[in-house]
């Protein structure tokens, strides 16, 4: 946040300096100072905004990771279904092995 404010202030001072010293801008030396302030301020604004976006993104992902509680009855039902599927899988593996041994 400090970077964003500092960058904005530097950009404003750079624009003011560029408009005040426009004649000297043609002399390069006096004109280089506002340009450097302007570019430095723009860079600082960009970095500050990028930092804010990262902060917002972190805050947004924390809300997405909350889990809803599942009641015990539903969880027991799911566990039972999983056990049944495991048993069914084992039976199918045995049948597959028996078929392979018969083919040989």
Buried (B, 14 or more C-beta within 10 A) or exposed (E): EEBBEBBBBBBEBBBEBBEEBEEBBEEEEBBEBBBEBBEBBBBBBEEBEEBEEEEEEEEEEEEEEEEEEEEEEEEEEEEEEEEEEEEEEEEEEEEEEEEEEEEE
